[in-house]
């Protein structure tokens, strides 16, 4: 193994991770599962973005881990290949790779029985950073980009070799795969860590556009004044995907769309829409508001409010059982039992191999009046696109151009990349918050306990059978009924 140590990288802006006196804390990011798909697709590009934006500390190191022995140079080559495939593109990739690999080391993963090389390399890096002239204690972050089944043994391994004091720990989703496994995992985590050390990622919460949901509402009375059951007839949260599952069929067949998306992303986005106004836009207040409204989620009724689907040809994919009943599509009608949202359906839809890819939230406004001058008045709609940099659309009734007094509808759109400022990708945004110790955009045991309680009926004997749907469609026909008279907005011929 190479004895090469990382060189300090100069940044032009004030870095994150400062101590109480404003000193810049050096960082060691220990990336468990550094050779895996998630690290390649998301974590390495996020680090490259933070480096370009001057959001990493002046002195930092990336310590990748894995089961087998590798040299630092082999780890660096993995990063280069990942950035070449998933990075920013153009000339940035070469520069990003040069900087990231200059800061990179590799260590063999720790287990309960065997410390591997991780403790020794970690100590070596800590000494190097402390000797680099940096001020303050080294900030160590362990990032678990590993399969969920490895969370418990990996957590116990860190504890077994005294690698937990003062560190921060990042868990990917899913944080548990059932109410029981969630509770088992969380019990182990709290045997080892204080809650303030723990960051549970749901990358939808890291999206700039998701954060705009509460800013749009609480900072603008034009929207906030209609954000309730008196004005909103229905909320639609739609995350269809055109993607196949062939590249990860074995994993997906053991999970499915509902477990992969609903209890995590879609419930969290629903909570962002539905939460009460926090006292202020501070971490503890926002998290508490999100937790409280998830506690008002009525448990799903699988017999009346859930439709599961499986795209045609799914069972022919290598790695999928011939008799698989795994859902590749789910539509669910969620009810929130509190005074603000009583009686308003939150209709959630996601799936693979669908007609289009999108990530959007639509508040369908009640029609009052339903007719004007003898013409039907269309529903007004407030739509927030969560895809890419995000966008806000307002659809409202207007006069149809021409000599006659006839009604039509029109849409005004604000693309958020037109707003001054440069948005961060969700993973980069979440990593910044981890370095700052800001837990606003991370899930908590209380919120997840509530989410699992609402989702649990879908894991029981009343789970509906999967219904086939054609590839490139909007899912099973039965899902149309969940949207009721309003109908699905996304999928209409006039939908953007």
N, C-alpha and C positions, 0 to 999 in steps of 0.2 A: 504493500500500500504506500502511496506517495506520502511524503511528509510536507507537501506543499500546504501552506496556510493562507487564508484569504487576506487580501490587501484591503485597507480601508478604501471606501468609495466616497468621493466628495459629492455632496448634494448642495443645491443652490437655495433651498428653502428650509425653513425650520422643520426638523423631522418630528415624527411622533415618538411616543415613549419617553417623555421627559420626566424627571423626578420633580419633587416638590419645589426645588430651587430653580427649575427650568433647565437643569443639565440634561444633556442628551444621553439617554440610556442605550448602550450597545445591545444588540439583539442576536440571539441564536434561535433560528426557526428549525426545530427538529421535525422533519417531514416523514412520518411513518407511512410506508407504502409509496415511497418516492418513485418507484418504477411503474406504478399502476396507472390505469386509464384516467382516473380523476385528476391525479397530479399533472399528467401530461396535458390534458384538455383545459384545465381550469386553474390550477394552483400556479404552475410555472408562468403562464401568460399573465396572471394577476400580479405576481411579483415583478415581472418585467414592466408592467404598467406603473406600478408604484415606484420603481426605480426611475423611470423616465420622468415621472411627475415630482420627483424629489420628496417622496413620502416615506422613504425608508430611513432609518437612522444612519448617521455618518459611518458608524462602525457596525457591521453586521456579518452574519454567516448563515448559510443554508446547510444544514446537516441532514442529508437524505439517508434513510435506513431501508433495509430489506433483509430477507432471510439468508440469502447467499452472500458470499464474499465478493466484493467488487473494489476496484481501485477508484480513487478520486477522478481519474481521467475517464473511466468508463461511466461514472455518474455524470460527469460533465457532458459526455457525448449524448446521453439520454436527454439532457436538457436541451442541447442544440437541436436534436431531432424533433423534440416536442414543440419548440418555438418555431421551427421551420414549418411544421404542419399546422399549428394552432395559434401562432403568435400574430403580431400586428401586421406583418407583411412588409414588403419593400426593403429598404435599407435598415429599418429598425431592428429586424430579426438578428442580423449579424452583430449589431451593437449590443442588443439585449443579451444575446448568448454570451458575448465576450464578458460582460459585466457579471452576469449571474454565475457563470462557470468559474470566474475568478474568486468568487465568494463561497464556492461549494466544496463540501467534504462528504464522505460516505462512511457509514458504520454498519456493522452487522446488527440486526435487530435483537433487542433484549427479550428474554423470556423469563418466566418465574424461576426456572432451573438454571439458566445460563445468562450471564450478563452480556455475552457477546463482546463486541468492541465499543458499544455505545457509551458506557460511562467514561471510558478512558479518552475517547475522542472528544466527548463533551467537555471534560475537564481541561483538555488541551486547548480547545477553542476558547473556553472561558478565560484561561490564563493569557492567551494571545490577545484577546480583546481588552482585557484589563491592562495589559502592558502597552497597548496602542496609544495611550494618552487620553483615552476617553474617560469621562467622569461618570461616576455612579455605578451601581450594581448592574450586572448583566441581566437583561430581561430574557428569560428562556420560555419559549412557547412550543409545546408539543402539539402537532397537528395530526389527527388520526384520519388519514385518507386511505383507510383500510376497510375491508368488508365488515358490516355490522356484527357478524358472528365473532369477530376478533376483538371487539371493544372490551369485553370483560377480561379475557386473558391478558390483553395488552395493558389495561389499567392496573391489574394486579402485578404485572411484571414491573412496571415503573415503581410501584410501592415496594416490591421485594428488594429493589436495589437502590432505595433512597433517592429517587429521582423526582420527587413530587413537591418538595418544600419550595414555596415561593414561585412556582411556575404557573403558567396558564395552559389550559388544555382545551383543544378544539375537537369536538365530535361532529362528524358528518351525519347526515340523515340517511336512513331512518334511525331515530333514537328509540329503539325497540320496534318489534314487529307485531306486537299484540299488547293488550293491557298488562298481561302477566310478565312478558319479557321486558317491557318498559320498566315496570316496578323492580324487577330483579336487577337490571342494569343500573338504575338510578340508586338503588341501595348500595351496590358495589362502588359506584362513583363517589357517593358521599361517605363511604368508609375511608376513602383515600384523599379526597379533595374537599375543601370548603366550596360552597356554592359560588362564591365570588371568583373562584379560579376557573370556573367551567363556562365554556361557550359552545352552545349547541346550534349548529348552522341550519338555517332554512334559507336557501339562497334567494327565494322570492322576496323575503323581507329586506334583502340587501339591494334590490333593484331601486334605482332612482325614482322610477314611476310609481312603485308601490309606496314609497315614502311620500310621494306627492299626493296620495289619497288623503292623508290627514292634513297636509298643508292646504290643499285645495279647499277642503271643508272648513277647517278651523280658522283660516286666514281670510276667507271670503264669505261674507254673510249672504251674498247672492246664492251660493251653493249650500252653505250650512243651514240656512233657514228652511230648506226643503228636504233636509236629510232625515226623514222620519216616515212613519207609516201613514201620516195624513197626506203626504205628497207623493210618496213612492209606492207604486203598485207591485213592483217586483225588482229583484236584483239578480242579474245574470253574471256568472263568473265562468269564463270560457277559455280553456287551454287545450284546443285540439292540436294534434301534431300529424304531419305527413310522414314522419319517420317510421321505419320498420323497426323490428327488434332483433333482426338476425344476428347482429354483432354481439348481443348479450342475451341470447334466447334462454340459456340455462338459468341465469339469474332472474330474468323477467318471468319465466314460467313458474318460479317459486314465489313470486310477489304479486304481479298484476297491477292494473291501473289504479284500483281503489287504494290499495296499500301504498303504492308508490307516490300517489299524488294527492288523494283527498285528505287523509288524516294529517298530512304535512302541509303542502303548499296551499291547497284550496281553502282549508279551514283557516289557515293563518291570514290569507288575503281577505276572507270573509270577516275575520275579526278586525282587520284594519279598516274595513268599510263600516262595520257596525258599532265599534266601540264608542263609549261616551267620551265627551271632551275631558282630557286630563287637566289637572290644575295648571300645569305648564308643560312645555315640550321638553321635559327632562327625562332621563332614562327610566328612573323608578316609576314616574307617573305614567309614561307611555306603556311600559310593560304591565303595570297594574291594570290600566284600562283595557288592554288587550286580553289579559287573563280573565278579568271579570266578565267580559262579554262571552268568551268561550265557555265560561261556566253557565251561561244562559242557553247554550245550544241544546235543543231538544234531541235526545237520542234518535238516530235515523230509524225510520220505519221501513225495513227492507221490502215489505209486501205492498206498500203503497207509494213510497217515495224514492225508490231506487230502481234503475234499469242497468243491467250489466250486458256487455256485448263482447263478441270476439270476431275479429275480422276474418273473412273467408280465406282459407289457405294457411292460417296460423299453425295448425297442427302438422302441416307439411314441412315446417322449418326444422332444420337439424337441431337437435337438443330439446325439442318440444315433444312431450308424450302424445301418442296417437289419440288418446282419450282425454286430453287436457281440458279442464274446465276453467282455466285461467282467464280472467277478464282483461281484454285489451282496451275496453271502453267502459266508462261509468258516467251516468247522469244521476244526480241526486237532488232532491228537494229538501233543503235545510230550513228548519223553523227556529226562530230565536225568541225565547219566552221572556221578554222584558217590555216595559211600556213603550219604548221607542219603536220596536219592530214587530210587535204582536200582530200576527196575521199576514205578514209580508213574506212570501217565499223567496229564499235565496237559492237560485237554481244553478247547480254546479255541473260542468260538463268537461270531460277530458278523454282523450283516446289516441291510439296510434293508427296510422294509415288512414287518416281522415282527409277530407276534401281540401283543407287548407291548414296552415299553421298560424296560430294567433295566441295572444295572451291579453285578455282584456276583461274589464269590469264595466258593466252597464247598469245604471240606475234608470229604470223605466218609470217615468212620472205618470201620475194619474191624469186622466183627461177631464178637464173642467173648463169649459163645457165639452160635451162629447160631439156636439154639432154646432156649427156657426154658419149662418146664412144658408142653411140647408145642406151644407157639406160636412162630411165626417172630419173630425179633427184627429190627426195622428197623435200618438204618444210622443211627448217630449222625452229625450234621452240624454243623460250625461254619461259619456263613455271615457274611460281612462285606459289607453293601451299600455300594457306593461312590457311589450316587446321592444327590444333595442333600447334606444334612448327614451322611448315613451312619447305619448301624445295625449292631448285632451280634446274631445270633440263634444260639441253641443248641437243637438238636433232639435229643431223647433218648427212650429207651424208658421208659414209665411204666405203672402199672396203670390199666386202663380203669375208669372209675367204675362202680360197680354191685356187686351181690352176688357175682358170679363173679370168680375170679382169672384175668383175661384181660389180655392186653397191648395197649397202644396206644402212640402216640408223641405227644409234646407239644413245643411250642416256646416258649422264653423269649426275649424281645426287649428289647434296650436301644437306644432311639433316642438317637443321640449329641447331638441338639439338646436332650435332657433333662439333659445334663451341664452343670454350671456353666461359663460361658464363652460367648463369641460366636464361632462359626466364621467363617473367611474363605473366600470363594469361591476356587477354585483359582488363577485368574489373579491375584487380589489377593495371595494367599499367595506366588506366584512373584515378583511384582514387589517385594514386601517383601524377599525374599531377594536379588534383584538389587541393590537399594539397599544392603543390608548386606554384599554380596560373599559371601554364603553359597551355595555351589554344591552343597549336599547333594542337592537335588531336581532336578538337571539332568543330562542325559546327557553322556557323555564319549566321545572317539574310541575308546578301548579297548572300552567296552561296546557301542558301535554297530558296531564292526568284528566283534565276536563275534555280535551280533544278525544282521548281514547274512550272515555265514557260515552261520548256522542257517537263514536264510530263503531263501538263494540257489537251492536246488534247485527251489523253486516258480516260479522265473523261467526255467527251462530247458525242454527239449523234452518232459519228462515231466509238465509242468503238466496237471492233469486238465481235461477239458471241463466247462463250466458246465452244471448241471442245473436245469431250470425248477422253480419252486415258486410256489404261489399267494400272492398278497398276503394279509397277515394270518395267515400260517401260521408254523410254526417252522422253515422251510427245507426242503430236499430230504429225502426219506425216508432216503436213503443216509447222512445225517449221524447218524441214530440209532445206527448200528453203531459209530461212534467212541466213544460213551459206554459201550459194552459192557453187561454185565449190570446195572450200576448204573442206566443210563439217565440221560437229562437230568433234573436236578432241576427246572429252570425250564421250565415247559411241562406239568408234570403238573397234573391237575385240583386237587390239594390245594396247589399251589405258591402262595406269597404273591405 
